[in-house]
Amino acid sequence: MGSGDATDTNEYPCLIRVTDGKDLKLSTKVEPGDLEKFHATYGTLLKASMGSLRKRDKKREKQRQEDAARRKRRLAEQIAVEGPKRGNGRRKRQRLVKRAIRLEETRKRSQEREEAKGKTRAA
């Protein structure tokens, strides 16, 4: 058995092991004569289980990336609060002030999220 003869023509069964990634583990031996049948059946099983998978929607992914980039650019820009405090243009100035305050709050939340992501990656 350990001599390694070139005339050794024994065919050995194939051991197949399967797990669901948690606690279920299965194994089986497949004889060389049944290997093609096993592969065909296994392939059919895999195709049937992949029916629920969806093809990636690359257009939507690209749109989301562009939207995220646009939001980041808007966060980076400064809002110039100009105009009179009284008289004509007062409401416009008030809207700009409110927008600047909201933008600053959004920046703070974004910064906190980035820090939280950094902490989870480091851990």
C-alpha positions as CSV (number, residue, x, y, z in Angstrom):
1,M,0.0,0.0,0.0
2,G,2.8,2.5,0.8
3,S,5.1,1.3,-2.0
4,G,3.5,3.8,-4.6
5,D,3.5,1.3,-7.5
6,A,2.7,2.8,-10.9
7,T,0.4,-0.2,-11.6
8,D,-2.0,0.9,-8.8
9,T,-5.3,1.2,-10.6
10,N,-7.6,1.4,-7.5
11,E,-10.4,3.9,-7.7
12,Y,-11.2,5.6,-4.5
13,P,-14.5,7.1,-3.4
14,C,-14.8,10.9,-3.1
15,L,-15.7,12.3,0.3
16,I,-18.1,15.3,0.1
17,R,-18.6,17.5,3.1
18,V,-21.3,20.2,3.4
19,T,-22.2,22.7,6.1
20,D,-24.8,25.4,6.4
21,G,-22.2,27.7,8.1
22,K,-23.7,27.2,11.6
23,D,-24.2,23.8,13.2
24,L,-25.6,21.5,10.5
25,K,-22.8,19.3,8.9
26,L,-23.3,16.5,6.4
27,S,-20.9,14.3,4.6
28,T,-21.2,11.5,2.0
29,K,-19.0,9.2,-0.1
30,V,-19.5,9.2,-3.8
31,E,-18.2,6.2,-5.8
32,P,-16.2,7.0,-8.9
33,G,-18.9,5.5,-11.2
34,D,-21.6,7.8,-9.6
35,L,-19.6,11.0,-9.7
36,E,-21.0,12.4,-12.9
37,K,-24.6,11.7,-11.7
38,F,-23.7,13.4,-8.4
39,H,-22.3,16.4,-10.1
40,A,-25.4,16.7,-12.3
41,T,-27.8,16.4,-9.4
42,Y,-25.7,18.8,-7.3
43,G,-25.6,21.4,-10.1
44,T,-29.4,21.2,-10.4
45,L,-29.8,21.7,-6.7
46,L,-27.5,24.8,-6.7
47,K,-29.3,26.3,-9.7
48,A,-32.7,25.8,-7.9
49,S,-31.4,27.5,-4.7
50,M,-30.0,30.4,-6.6
51,G,-33.3,31.4,-8.1
52,S,-34.0,33.9,-5.4
53,L,-30.8,35.8,-6.1
54,R,-31.1,39.0,-8.1
55,K,-28.8,40.4,-10.7
56,R,-27.0,43.6,-9.6
57,D,-28.6,46.8,-10.7
58,K,-25.5,48.7,-11.8
59,K,-27.4,51.8,-12.9
60,R,-29.0,52.1,-9.5
61,E,-25.7,51.6,-7.7
62,K,-24.0,54.3,-9.8
63,Q,-26.9,56.7,-9.1
64,R,-26.6,56.1,-5.4
65,Q,-22.8,56.7,-5.5
66,E,-23.4,60.0,-7.4
67,D,-26.1,61.0,-4.9
68,A,-23.7,60.3,-2.0
69,A,-20.9,62.3,-3.7
70,R,-23.3,65.2,-4.3
71,R,-24.4,65.2,-0.6
72,K,-20.7,65.2,0.4
73,R,-20.0,68.2,-1.9
74,R,-23.0,70.0,-0.4
75,L,-21.7,69.4,3.1
76,A,-18.3,70.8,2.1
77,E,-19.6,74.0,0.7
78,Q,-20.1,77.1,2.9
79,I,-23.3,79.1,3.0
80,A,-22.7,82.8,2.8
81,V,-25.2,84.6,5.0
82,E,-25.5,88.0,3.3
83,G,-28.2,90.6,3.2
84,P,-29.8,93.1,5.5
85,K,-30.9,92.2,8.9
86,R,-33.9,94.6,8.5
87,G,-35.9,95.7,5.6
88,N,-36.0,94.1,2.1
89,G,-34.2,90.7,1.9
90,R,-34.7,90.0,5.6
91,R,-36.6,86.7,5.0
92,K,-34.0,85.6,2.6
93,R,-31.3,86.1,5.1
94,Q,-33.3,84.3,7.8
95,R,-33.7,81.3,5.4
96,L,-29.9,81.3,4.8
97,V,-29.2,81.4,8.5
98,K,-31.5,78.4,9.1
99,R,-30.0,76.6,6.2
100,A,-26.5,77.2,7.6
101,I,-27.6,75.9,11.1
102,R,-29.1,72.8,9.5
103,L,-25.9,72.2,7.5
104,E,-23.7,72.5,10.5
105,E,-25.9,70.0,12.4
106,T,-25.7,67.6,9.4
107,R,-21.9,67.9,9.4
108,K,-21.8,67.1,13.1
109,R,-24.0,64.0,12.6
110,S,-21.9,62.9,9.6
111,Q,-18.7,63.4,11.6
112,E,-20.1,61.3,14.4
113,R,-21.1,58.5,12.0
114,E,-17.6,58.5,10.5
115,E,-16.0,58.2,13.9
116,A,-18.4,55.4,14.9
117,K,-17.4,53.5,11.7
118,G,-13.8,54.1,12.5
119,K,-14.2,52.7,16.0
120,T,-16.1,49.6,14.7
121,R,-13.4,48.9,12.1
122,A,-10.6,49.3,14.7
123,A,-12.4,46.9,17.1
